[in-house]
């Protein structure tokens, strides 16, 4: 009888406590909804590792660590061999484990960081017009590979070396001076009408012309050609060969040669 009364008293007290806690819980929940989401170091799984904590408390930290190192694979792994790191796990970036800098998985969150600046090209090499995506206007590496459009300087030298009184040479020189007749460009006139978005006509291949293309390629020709490593030692190299009465080779030798040990037959 007495036990029944005690249980009933506890049930009534629990119901009263629950009823009183409901308004406070409702207000707390409302404040959490209204308040902005802020990053926190508090774990969302406080029960994680309860068994290890229980065993450590019973057998002692030193004995528990000794057994753990014998049983667990890679006991020093900071993520406990989990594929997705826990947000509260701090990874030390230096050997200073006490006050050194640390990093956490996705903390601060990417959404709270400034946008990443990933330039696709160096500044000054892109066009102001975002719709200009062509590469042929800057493709200087393959400029003279097309047999139909060879290097004009080399072609002029070839014609000058030929007999100038030959009618065939004169005809070839006239054709050379006239230039290419193909692809004159549509002068910005498309099927939809006249367009003035690109005065040079290089944004679309239908409006591109040889004159505008060569002008663009000339502006993008490389001007950073490197010098050979022997360029600053030319006088020393020439003097060395002249002192010994040897013919002077082209450039500087001795770089990139096979060492003596590599030239000895091993059989």
DOMARNU-365929 format. One record per residue: residue number from 1; z, x, y of N, C-alpha, C in turn. Coordinates in Angstrom, 1 decimal, padded with zeros to 4 digits, m for minus. Atoms other than C-alpha are relative to their C-alpha. Layout:
<nodes>
NODE pos   n.pz   n.px   n.py  ca.pz  ca.px  ca.py   c.pz   c.px   c.py
NODE NUM      Z      X      Y      Z      X      Y      Z      X      Y
...
</nodes>
This chain:
<nodes>
NODE pos   n.pz   n.px   n.py  ca.pz  ca.px  ca.py   c.pz   c.px   c.py
NODE   1  000.0  000.8 m001.2  000.0  000.0  000.0  000.0  000.9  001.3
NODE   2 m000.1 m000.9 m001.2  001.0  002.8  002.4 m001.4  000.7  000.2
NODE   3  001.3 m000.7  000.0 m002.3  004.7  001.5 m001.0 m000.9  000.6
NODE   4  001.0  000.9 m000.5 m004.3  001.6  002.3  000.1 m000.2  001.5
NODE   5 m000.2  000.2 m001.5 m002.7  001.2  005.8 m000.4  001.3  000.7
NODE   6  000.4 m001.3 m000.7 m003.3  004.9  006.6 m001.5  000.1  000.1
NODE   7  001.5  000.0 m000.1 m007.0  004.6  005.7 m000.5 m001.0  001.0
NODE   8  000.4  001.0 m001.0 m007.3  001.4  007.7  000.2  000.5  001.5
NODE   9 m000.3 m000.5 m001.3 m005.7  003.1  010.7 m001.0  001.1  000.4
NODE  10  001.0 m001.1 m000.2 m008.1  006.1  010.4 m001.3 m000.6  000.3
NODE  11  001.3  000.7 m000.3 m011.1  003.7  010.3  000.0 m000.6  001.3
NODE  12  000.0  000.6 m001.4 m010.0  001.9  013.4 m000.1  001.1  001.1
NODE  13  000.1 m001.1 m001.0 m009.4  005.1  015.3 m001.4  000.6  000.1
NODE  14  001.4 m000.6  000.0 m012.8  006.5  014.2 m001.0 m001.0  000.7
NODE  15  000.9  000.9 m000.7 m014.5  003.3  015.4  000.2  000.0  001.5
NODE  16 m000.2  000.0 m001.4 m012.8  003.4  018.7 m000.5  001.2  000.7
NODE  17  000.5 m001.2 m000.5 m013.7  007.0  019.2 m001.5  000.0  000.1
NODE  18  001.4  000.1  000.0 m017.3  006.3  018.3 m000.5 m000.9  001.1
NODE  19  000.4  000.9 m001.1 m017.5  003.4  020.7  000.2  000.6  001.4
NODE  20 m000.2 m000.7 m001.3 m016.1  005.5  023.5 m001.0  001.1  000.2
NODE  21  001.0 m001.1 m000.1 m018.5  008.3  022.8 m001.4 m000.4  000.3
NODE  22  001.4  000.4 m000.2 m021.6  006.2  022.9 m000.5  000.0  001.4
NODE  23  000.5  000.0 m001.4 m021.8  005.7  026.7 m000.1  001.5  000.5
NODE  24  000.1 m001.4 m000.4 m021.1  009.4  027.2 m001.2  000.7 m000.6
NODE  25  001.2 m000.5  000.7 m023.8  010.3  024.6 m001.2 m000.5  000.7
NODE  26  001.2  000.6 m000.7 m026.2  007.9  026.3 m000.3  000.7  001.3
NODE  27  000.2 m000.7 m001.3 m025.6  009.5  029.7 m000.5  001.4 m000.2
NODE  28  000.5 m001.4  000.2 m026.0  013.0  028.3 m001.4  000.0 m000.5
NODE  29  001.4  000.0  000.5 m029.2  012.0  026.5 m000.9 m000.3  001.2
NODE  30  000.8  000.3 m001.2 m030.5  010.5  029.8 m000.2  001.2  000.9
NODE  31  000.1 m001.2 m000.9 m029.7  013.6  031.7 m000.9  001.1 m000.6
NODE  32  000.8 m000.9  000.6 m031.4  015.7  029.1 m001.5 m000.4  000.1
NODE  33  001.4  000.5 m000.2 m034.6  013.6  029.4 m000.5  000.2  001.4
NODE  34  000.4 m000.1 m001.4 m034.6  013.7  033.1  000.0  001.5  000.5
NODE  35  000.0 m001.4 m000.4 m033.8  017.4  033.4 m001.2  000.7 m000.6
NODE  36  001.1 m000.8  000.5 m036.6  019.9  033.1  000.3  000.9 m001.2
NODE  37 m000.2 m000.9  001.1 m037.0  021.9  029.9  000.1  001.4  000.4
NODE  38 m000.3 m001.4 m000.4 m035.5  025.3  030.4  000.2  000.9 m001.3
NODE  39 m000.2 m000.9  001.2 m035.6  028.3  027.9  001.5  000.3 m000.2
NODE  40 m001.4 m000.3  000.3 m032.4  029.0  026.1  000.1  000.9 m001.2
NODE  41 m000.2 m000.9  001.1 m031.1  031.6  023.7  000.8 m000.7 m001.2
NODE  42 m000.8  000.7  001.0 m029.1  028.9  021.7 m000.9 m000.3 m001.2
NODE  43  000.7  000.3  001.2 m030.3  028.6  018.1 m000.1 m001.5 m000.3
NODE  44  000.1  001.4  000.4 m031.6  025.2  016.9  000.4 m000.2 m001.4
NODE  45 m000.5  000.1  001.4 m030.3  026.0  013.4  001.3  000.8 m000.2
NODE  46 m001.2 m000.8  000.1 m026.7  027.0  013.6  000.5  000.2 m001.4
NODE  47 m000.5 m000.1  001.4 m026.2  026.5  009.9 m000.7  001.1 m000.8
NODE  48  000.8 m001.0  000.7 m028.7  029.2  009.1  000.9  001.2 m000.4
NODE  49 m000.8 m001.1  000.5 m027.1  032.0  007.0  001.4 m000.3 m000.3
NODE  50 m001.4  000.3  000.3 m024.0  030.1  006.1  000.5  000.6 m001.3
NODE  51 m000.4 m000.6  001.3 m024.0  031.3  002.5  000.4  001.5  000.1
NODE  52 m000.3 m001.5 m000.2 m024.2  035.0  003.6  001.3  000.2  000.7
NODE  53 m001.3 m000.1 m000.8 m021.4  034.4  006.1  001.2 m000.3 m000.9
NODE  54 m001.1  000.3  000.9 m019.3  032.8  003.4  000.4  001.1 m001.0
NODE  55 m000.2 m001.1  000.9 m019.8  035.6  000.9  000.6  001.2  000.7
NODE  56 m000.5 m001.2 m000.8 m019.2  038.3  003.6  001.5 m000.2  000.3
NODE  57 m001.4  000.3 m000.4 m015.9  036.6  004.6  000.9  000.2 m001.2
NODE  58 m000.8 m000.1  001.2 m014.7  036.6  001.0  000.1  001.4 m000.6
NODE  59 m000.1 m001.3  000.6 m015.6  040.1 m000.2  000.1  001.1  001.0
NODE  60 m000.1 m001.1 m001.0 m015.6  042.0  003.1 m001.4  000.5  000.4
NODE  61  001.3 m000.3 m000.6 m018.4  043.2  005.4 m000.6  001.3 m000.7
NODE  62  000.5 m001.2  000.6 m018.6  046.7  003.8 m000.6 m000.2 m001.4
NODE  63  000.5  000.3  001.4 m018.9  045.5  000.2 m001.2 m000.9  000.0
NODE  64  001.2  000.9 m000.1 m021.3  042.7  001.2 m001.2  000.8  000.4
NODE  65  001.2 m000.8 m000.4 m023.6  045.2  002.9 m000.5  000.9 m001.1
NODE  66  000.4 m000.8  001.1 m023.6  047.5  000.0 m000.7 m000.7 m001.1
NODE  67  000.7  000.8  001.0 m024.6  044.8 m002.4 m001.3 m000.6  000.5
NODE  68  001.2  000.6 m000.6 m027.1  043.3  000.0 m001.1  001.0  000.0
NODE  69  001.0 m001.0 m000.1 m028.9  046.6  000.3 m000.6  000.3 m001.4
NODE  70  000.4 m000.2  001.3 m029.2  046.8 m003.5 m000.9 m001.1 m000.5
NODE  71  000.6  001.2  000.5 m030.5  043.3 m003.9 m001.2 m000.4  000.8
NODE  72  001.0  000.5 m000.9 m032.6  042.5 m000.8 m001.1  001.0  000.1
NODE  73  001.1 m000.9 m000.3 m036.1  044.0 m000.4 m000.2  000.1  001.5
NODE  74  000.1 m000.3 m001.5 m036.4  045.7  003.0  001.1 m000.6  000.7
NODE  75 m001.2  000.6 m000.6 m032.9  044.9  004.1  000.0  000.3  001.6
NODE  76  000.0 m000.3 m001.5 m033.6  046.4  007.6 m001.1 m000.7  000.8
NODE  77  001.0  000.7 m000.7 m036.4  044.1  008.4  000.6 m001.0  001.0
NODE  78 m000.7  000.9 m001.0 m035.4  042.3  011.7 m000.4 m001.5 m000.2
NODE  79  000.4  001.4  000.1 m037.3  039.1  010.7  000.4 m000.5 m001.4
NODE  80 m000.4  000.5  001.3 m035.8  038.9  007.2 m001.2 m000.4 m000.9
NODE  81  001.3  000.2  000.7 m039.4  039.0  005.8 m000.6 m001.4  000.2
NODE  82  000.6  001.3 m000.4 m040.2  035.7  007.5 m001.3  000.2  000.7
NODE  83  001.3 m000.2 m000.7 m043.8  035.3  008.6  000.0 m000.3  001.5
NODE  84 m000.1  000.5 m001.4 m043.0  033.4  011.8  001.3  000.5  000.5
NODE  85 m001.3 m000.4 m000.5 m040.3  035.2  013.8  000.8 m001.1  000.7
NODE  86 m000.8  001.0 m000.7 m037.4  033.1  015.1  000.1  000.3  001.5
NODE  87  000.0 m000.3 m001.4 m037.3  032.7  018.8  001.2  000.7  000.5
NODE  88 m001.2 m000.7 m000.5 m033.8  034.0  019.1  000.1  001.4 m000.5
NODE  89 m000.1 m001.3  000.6 m034.5  037.2  017.2 m000.5  001.0  001.1
NODE  90  000.3 m001.0 m001.0 m034.5  040.2  019.6 m000.4  001.3 m000.7
NODE  91  000.6 m001.2  000.6 m036.6  043.2  018.7  000.2  001.2  001.0
NODE  92 m000.2 m001.2 m000.9 m035.5  046.6  020.2 m001.3  000.8  000.1
NODE  93  001.2 m000.7 m000.2 m038.4  048.4  021.8  000.2  001.5  000.1
NODE  94 m000.3 m001.4  000.0 m036.7  051.8  022.0  001.1  000.3 m001.0
NODE  95 m001.0 m000.4  001.0 m034.2  053.7  019.9  001.4 m000.4  000.5
NODE  96 m001.3  000.4 m000.6 m031.4  052.6  022.3  000.3 m001.4 m000.4
NODE  97 m000.3  001.3  000.5 m030.0  049.7  020.4  001.1 m000.8  000.8
NODE  98 m001.0  000.6 m000.8 m027.2  049.0  022.9 m000.5 m000.6  001.3
NODE  99  000.5  000.5 m001.3 m028.8  048.7  026.3 m001.5  000.1  000.2
NODE 100  001.5 m000.2 m000.1 m032.5  049.3  025.6 m000.7 m001.3  000.1
NODE 101  000.8  001.3 m000.1 m035.2  046.7  026.3 m000.3 m000.6 m001.3
NODE 102  000.3  000.8  001.2 m035.9  044.0  023.8 m001.1 m001.0  000.3
NODE 103  001.0  001.0 m000.1 m038.6  041.5  023.2  000.2 m001.1 m001.1
NODE 104 m000.1  001.2  000.9 m038.6  038.0  021.6 m001.3 m000.7 m000.2
NODE 105  001.2  000.7  000.3 m041.2  035.9  020.0 m000.3 m001.1  000.9
NODE 106  000.5  001.0 m001.0 m043.1  033.9  022.6  001.1 m000.4  001.0
NODE 107 m001.0  000.2 m001.0 m040.3  034.4  025.1 m000.2  001.1  001.1
NODE 108  000.2  001.3 m000.6 m040.8  033.8  028.0 m001.3 m000.7 m000.6
NODE 109  001.1  000.7  000.6 m043.2  031.1  026.8 m001.3  000.3  000.7
NODE 110  001.2 m000.2 m000.7 m046.9  031.6  027.5 m000.3 m001.0  001.1
NODE 111  000.3  001.0 m001.0 m047.0  028.4  029.5  000.7  000.3  001.3
NODE 112 m000.7 m000.3 m001.2 m044.5  029.8  032.0 m000.5  001.3  000.7
NODE 113  000.5 m001.3 m000.5 m046.5  033.0  032.6 m001.2 m000.3  000.9
NODE 114  001.3  000.2 m000.8 m049.3  033.5  035.2 m001.2  000.1 m000.9
NODE 115  001.2  000.0  000.8 m052.8  033.1  033.9 m000.5  001.5 m000.2
NODE 116  000.5 m001.4  000.4 m054.3  036.2  032.1 m001.3  000.2  000.7
NODE 117  001.2 m000.4 m000.7 m057.0  038.0  034.1 m000.8  000.9 m001.0
NODE 118  000.8 m000.7  000.9 m059.7  039.1  031.6 m001.4  000.1  000.5
NODE 119  001.3 m000.1 m000.5 m062.7  040.3  033.5 m001.0  000.4 m001.1
NODE 120  001.0 m000.3  001.0 m065.9  040.3  031.4 m000.8  001.3  000.4
NODE 121  000.8 m001.2 m000.4 m067.5  043.1  033.5  000.8  000.7  001.2
NODE 122 m000.6 m000.7 m001.1 m066.5  045.7  036.1 m000.4 m000.7  001.3
NODE 123  000.3  000.6 m001.3 m066.3  044.5  039.7 m001.2  000.7  000.6
NODE 124  001.2 m000.5 m000.6 m069.6  044.9  041.4 m001.2  000.0 m000.9
NODE 125  001.2  000.1  000.9 m071.8  044.5  038.3 m000.4 m001.4 m000.4
NODE 126  000.3  001.4  000.2 m071.8  040.7  038.2 m000.6 m000.6  001.2
NODE 127  000.6  000.7 m001.1 m073.7  038.3  040.3  000.9 m001.0  000.6
NODE 128 m000.8  001.0 m000.6 m072.2  035.9  042.8 m000.3 m001.4 m000.6
NODE 129  000.4  001.2  000.6 m074.1  033.1  041.1  000.5 m000.1 m001.4
NODE 130 m000.5  000.0  001.4 m072.2  032.1  037.9 m001.0 m000.4 m001.0
NODE 131  001.0  000.4  000.9 m075.4  030.7  036.4 m001.0  001.1 m000.4
NODE 132  000.9 m001.1  000.4 m077.1  034.1  036.3  000.6  000.7 m001.2
NODE 133 m000.5 m000.6  001.3 m076.5  035.2  032.7 m001.0  000.9 m000.6
NODE 134  001.1 m000.8  000.6 m079.7  037.2  032.1  000.4  001.5  000.0
NODE 135 m000.3 m001.4  000.2 m079.5  040.8  031.0 m001.3  000.9  000.3
NODE 136  001.2 m000.8 m000.2 m083.1  041.9  031.4 m000.2  000.6  001.4
NODE 137  000.1 m000.5 m001.4 m082.7  042.4  035.1  000.8  001.3  000.2
NODE 138 m000.8 m001.2  000.0 m080.2  045.2  034.3 m000.2  000.9 m001.2
NODE 139  000.2 m000.7  001.3 m081.6  046.5  031.0 m000.8  001.2  000.3
NODE 140  000.8 m001.2 m000.3 m082.6  050.0  032.2 m000.2  000.9 m001.2
NODE 141  000.1 m000.8  001.2 m082.1  051.5  028.7 m001.4 m000.2 m000.7
NODE 142  001.3  000.4  000.7 m085.3  049.7  027.4 m001.1 m000.3  001.0
NODE 143  000.9  000.3 m001.1 m087.2  049.8  030.7 m001.4  000.4 m000.4
NODE 144  001.3 m000.6  000.3 m090.1  052.0  029.5 m000.4  000.0 m001.5
NODE 145  000.3 m000.1  001.4 m090.1  051.3  025.8 m001.2 m000.9 m000.4
NODE 146  001.1  000.9  000.3 m092.7  048.5  026.0 m001.3  000.8  000.3
NODE 147  001.3 m000.7 m000.3 m096.2  050.1  025.6 m000.8 m000.6  001.1
NODE 148  000.8  000.7 m001.1 m097.6  047.5  028.0  000.5  000.4  001.4
NODE 149 m000.6 m000.4 m001.3 m095.3  048.8  030.8  000.6  001.3 m000.1
NODE 150 m000.6 m001.4  000.1 m094.9  052.6  030.5  000.5  000.4  001.4
NODE 151 m000.6 m000.6 m001.3 m093.3  054.8  033.1 m001.2  000.3  000.9
NODE 152  001.1 m000.2 m000.9 m095.6  054.7  036.1 m000.2  001.5  000.5
NODE 153  000.1 m001.4 m000.5 m094.8  058.3  037.2 m000.7  000.8 m001.1
NODE 154  000.6 m000.7  001.0 m095.8  059.6  033.8 m001.5 m000.4 m000.1
NODE 155  001.4  000.5  000.0 m099.0  057.5  033.8 m000.8  000.6  001.1
NODE 156  000.8 m000.6 m001.1 m100.0  058.8  037.2 m000.3  001.5 m000.2
NODE 157  000.2 m001.4  000.4 m099.5  062.4  036.0 m001.1  000.2 m001.0
NODE 158  001.0 m000.1  001.0 m101.7  061.8  033.0 m001.4 m000.2  000.7
NODE 159  001.3  000.3 m000.6 m104.5  060.4  035.2 m000.4  001.2  000.9
NODE 160  000.3 m001.2 m000.8 m104.3  063.4  037.6 m000.5  001.2 m000.8
NODE 161  000.4 m001.1  000.8 m104.8  065.8  034.8 m001.4 m000.2 m000.6
NODE 162  001.3  000.2  000.6 m108.0  064.2  033.7 m001.1  000.3  001.1
NODE 163  001.1 m000.2 m000.9 m111.5  064.9  035.3 m000.1 m001.2  001.0
NODE 164  000.0  001.0 m001.0 m111.5  063.0  038.6 m001.4 m000.6  000.2
NODE 165  001.4  000.5 m000.2 m115.3  062.6  038.7 m000.5 m000.9 m001.2
NODE 166  000.3  000.9  001.1 m115.3  060.7  035.4  000.1 m001.4  000.4
NODE 167 m000.1  001.5 m000.4 m116.1  057.0  035.9  001.1 m000.7 m000.7
NODE 168 m001.1  000.6  000.7 m113.7  056.1  033.2  001.4  000.2  000.6
NODE 169 m001.3 m000.3 m000.6 m110.9  057.9  034.9  000.2 m000.7  001.3
NODE 170 m000.1  000.7 m001.2 m111.7  056.3  038.2  000.3 m001.5 m000.2
NODE 171 m000.3  001.4  000.3 m111.7  052.9  036.6  001.4 m000.2 m000.5
NODE 172 m001.4  000.1  000.4 m108.4  053.6  034.9  001.0  000.1  001.2
NODE 173 m000.9 m000.2 m001.2 m106.9  054.8  038.3  000.0 m001.3  000.8
NODE 174  000.1  001.3 m000.7 m108.1  051.5  039.9  000.9 m001.0 m000.6
NODE 175 m000.9  001.0  000.7 m106.4  049.4  037.2  001.4  000.4  000.2
NODE 176 m001.4 m000.4 m000.1 m103.3  051.5  037.5  000.6 m000.4  001.4
NODE 177 m000.4  000.3 m001.4 m103.1  051.1  041.3  000.2 m001.5  000.2
NODE 178  000.0  001.4 m000.2 m103.7  047.4  041.0  001.3 m000.6 m000.6
NODE 179 m001.3  000.5  000.6 m100.6  046.9  038.8 m000.2 m001.1 m001.0
NODE 180  000.1  001.0  001.1 m099.8  044.3  036.2 m000.4 m001.4  000.7
NODE 181  000.5  001.3 m000.5 m101.5  040.9  036.7  000.7 m001.1 m000.7
NODE 182 m000.7  001.1  000.8 m099.5  039.0  034.0  001.3 m000.4  000.7
NODE 183 m001.3  000.5 m000.5 m096.4  036.9  034.8  000.2  000.2  001.5
NODE 184 m000.2 m000.2 m001.4 m096.8  036.6  038.5  001.2 m000.9  000.5
NODE 185 m001.1  000.9 m000.4 m094.0  034.0  038.6 m000.5 m001.3  000.6
NODE 186  000.5  001.2 m000.6 m094.2  030.4  039.7  000.5 m000.3  001.4
NODE 187 m000.4  000.1 m001.4 m092.8  031.1  043.1  001.1 m001.1  000.3
NODE 188 m001.0  001.0 m000.2 m089.9  028.7  042.5 m000.4 m001.4 m000.2
NODE 189  000.5  001.4  000.2 m092.0  025.7  041.7  000.0 m000.4 m001.5
NODE 190 m000.2  000.5  001.3 m090.9  023.9  038.6 m000.5 m001.4 m000.2
NODE 191  000.5  001.4  000.3 m091.8  020.6  036.9  000.8 m001.0  000.9
NODE 192 m000.8  000.9 m000.9 m089.0  019.0  039.0 m000.2  000.2  001.4
NODE 193  000.3 m000.2 m001.4 m090.3  020.4  042.2  000.4  001.4  000.5
NODE 194 m000.3 m001.3 m000.5 m089.6  023.3  044.5  001.5  000.3  000.0
NODE 195 m001.5 m000.4  000.1 m086.3  025.2  044.0  000.2  001.2  000.9
NODE 196 m000.3 m001.1 m000.8 m084.7  027.5  046.4  001.4  000.6 m000.3
NODE 197 m001.3 m000.5  000.4 m081.5  028.4  044.5 m000.1  001.5 m000.2
NODE 198  000.1 m001.4  000.3 m082.8  031.9  043.7 m001.3  000.5  000.8
NODE 199  001.2 m000.4 m000.8 m085.1  033.5  046.4 m000.8  001.1 m000.8
NODE 200  000.7 m001.0  000.7 m086.0  036.4  044.1 m000.6 m000.5 m001.3
NODE 201  000.5  000.6  001.2 m086.7  034.2  041.1  000.4  000.6 m001.3
NODE 202 m000.4 m000.7  001.3 m084.9  036.3  038.5  001.0 m000.8 m000.8
NODE 203 m000.9  000.7  000.8 m082.5  033.6  037.4 m000.7 m000.7 m001.1
NODE 204  000.8  000.6  001.0 m085.2  031.9  035.4 m001.2  000.9 m000.3
NODE 205  001.1 m000.9  000.4 m087.8  033.8  033.4 m001.4 m000.6  000.5
NODE 206  001.2  000.6 m000.5 m090.5  031.3  034.6 m000.3  000.3  001.4
NODE 207  000.2 m000.4 m001.4 m090.0  032.3  038.2  000.0  001.5  000.2
NODE 208 m000.2 m001.4 m000.1 m089.5  036.0  037.5 m001.4  000.7  000.2
NODE 209  001.2 m000.8 m000.2 m092.2  038.5  038.7  000.3  001.4 m000.2
NODE 210 m000.1 m001.4  000.2 m092.9  042.1  038.1  000.6  000.7  001.2
NODE 211 m000.5 m000.7 m001.2 m092.1  043.1  041.7  001.5 m000.2  000.1
NODE 212 m001.4  000.2 m000.1 m088.7  041.5  041.7  000.8  000.6 m001.1
NODE 213 m000.6 m000.7  001.2 m087.9  042.8  038.2  000.2  001.5  000.2
NODE 214 m000.1 m001.5 m000.2 m088.7  046.4  039.1  001.0  000.3  001.1
NODE 215 m001.0 m000.2 m001.1 m086.7  046.1  042.3  001.4 m000.1 m000.5
NODE 216 m001.3  000.1  000.6 m083.7  044.9  040.3  000.3  001.2 m001.0
NODE 217 m000.2 m001.1  000.9 m084.1  047.6  037.7  000.2  001.3  000.7
NODE 218 m000.2 m001.2 m000.9 m084.4  050.3  040.4  001.4  000.0  000.5
NODE 219 m001.4  000.1 m000.5 m081.1  049.1  041.8  001.1  000.3 m001.0
NODE 220 m001.0 m000.1  001.1 m079.4  049.3  038.4 m000.2  001.3 m000.8
NODE 221  000.2 m001.2  000.7 m080.7  052.7  037.3  001.2  000.9  000.0
NODE 222 m001.3 m000.8  000.1 m077.9  055.0  036.1 m000.1  001.2  001.0
NODE 223 m000.1 m001.1 m001.0 m076.8  057.6  038.7  001.2  000.9 m000.4
NODE 224 m001.2 m000.7  000.5 m073.9  059.1  036.6 m000.4  000.9 m001.2
NODE 225  000.4 m000.8  001.1 m075.9  061.4  034.3  001.0  001.3 m000.1
NODE 226 m000.9 m001.1  000.1 m073.5  064.1  033.0 m000.7  001.3 m000.1
NODE 227  000.5 m001.4  000.2 m074.0  067.9  033.0  000.5  000.6 m001.3
NODE 228 m000.4 m000.6  001.2 m073.9  070.0  029.9  001.2  000.9  000.2
NODE 229 m001.2 m000.8 m000.1 m070.7  072.0  029.2 m000.3  001.4  000.5
NODE 230  000.3 m001.4 m000.5 m072.5  075.3  030.0 m000.5  000.1  001.4
NODE 231  000.6  000.1 m001.3 m073.7  074.2  033.4  000.7  001.0  001.0
NODE 232 m000.8 m000.8 m001.0 m070.9  076.1  035.3  000.0  001.5 m000.5
NODE 233  000.0 m001.4  000.6 m071.4  079.3  033.1 m001.4  000.5 m000.2
NODE 234  001.3 m000.5  000.2 m075.1  079.8  033.5 m000.2  001.5  000.3
NODE 235  000.2 m001.4 m000.4 m074.9  083.1  035.3  000.7  001.0 m001.1
NODE 236 m000.7 m000.8  001.0 m072.4  084.5  032.7 m000.9  000.0 m001.3
NODE 237  000.8  000.0  001.2 m074.6  083.4  029.8 m001.3  000.9  000.1
NODE 238  001.2 m000.8 m000.2 m077.8  085.0  031.3  000.4  001.5  000.0
NODE 239 m000.4 m001.4 m000.1 m075.9  088.2  032.1  000.3  000.6 m001.3
NODE 240 m000.3 m000.5  001.3 m074.6  088.5  028.6 m001.2  000.4 m000.8
NODE 241  001.3 m000.2  000.8 m078.1  088.3  027.0 m000.8  001.2  000.6
NODE 242  000.7 m001.0 m000.6 m079.6  090.6  029.6  000.6  001.4 m000.2
NODE 243 m000.7 m001.2  000.2 m077.0  093.3  029.1 m000.3  000.6 m001.4
NODE 244  000.3 m000.4  001.3 m077.9  093.4  025.4 m001.4  000.0 m000.4
NODE 245  001.4 m000.1  000.3 m081.6  093.2  025.8 m000.5 m001.1 m000.9
NODE 246  000.4  001.1  000.8 m081.8  089.8  024.1 m000.7 m001.1  000.8
NODE 247  000.6  001.2 m000.7 m084.0  086.8  025.0  001.0 m001.0  000.3
NODE 248 m001.0  001.0 m000.4 m082.1  084.2  026.9 m000.4 m001.4 m000.6
NODE 249  000.4  001.3  000.6 m082.0  080.9  024.9  000.1 m001.1  001.0
NODE 250 m000.1  001.2 m000.9 m082.2  077.5  026.4  001.4 m000.6 m000.2
NODE 251 m001.3  000.5  000.0 m078.8  076.3  027.3  001.0  001.0 m000.6
NODE 252 m001.1 m000.9  000.5 m075.5  077.7  026.0  000.2 m000.3 m001.5
NODE 253 m000.2  000.1  001.4 m075.1  078.4  022.3  001.5  000.2 m000.4
NODE 254 m001.4 m000.2  000.5 m071.9  078.6  020.2  000.8 m001.2 m000.1
NODE 255 m000.7  001.3  000.1 m070.9  075.0  020.5 m000.5 m000.9 m001.1
NODE 256  000.5  000.8  001.1 m071.0  072.8  017.5 m000.6  000.7 m001.2
NODE 257  000.6 m000.7  001.1 m072.1  075.5  015.1  000.9 m000.1 m001.2
NODE 258 m000.8  000.0  001.2 m071.0  075.7  011.5  000.8  001.3 m000.1
NODE 259 m000.8 m001.3  000.1 m068.1  078.2  011.1 m000.5  000.9 m001.2
NODE 260  000.5 m001.0  001.0 m068.6  081.3  009.0  000.4 m000.5 m001.4
NODE 261 m000.4  000.5  001.3 m066.5  079.8  006.1 m000.9 m001.1 m000.5
NODE 262  000.8  001.1  000.4 m068.7  076.8  006.0 m001.4  000.4 m000.5
NODE 263  001.3 m000.4  000.3 m071.9  078.9  005.6  000.0  000.9 m001.3
NODE 264 m000.1 m000.8  001.1 m070.6  080.9  002.6 m000.1 m000.9 m001.3
NODE 265  000.3  000.8  001.2 m071.9  079.6 m000.8  001.3  000.0 m000.9
NODE 266 m001.2  000.1  000.8 m069.0  078.4 m003.0 m000.3  000.3 m001.5
NODE 267  000.2 m000.3  001.4 m070.8  079.0 m006.3 m000.1  001.4 m000.3
</nodes>
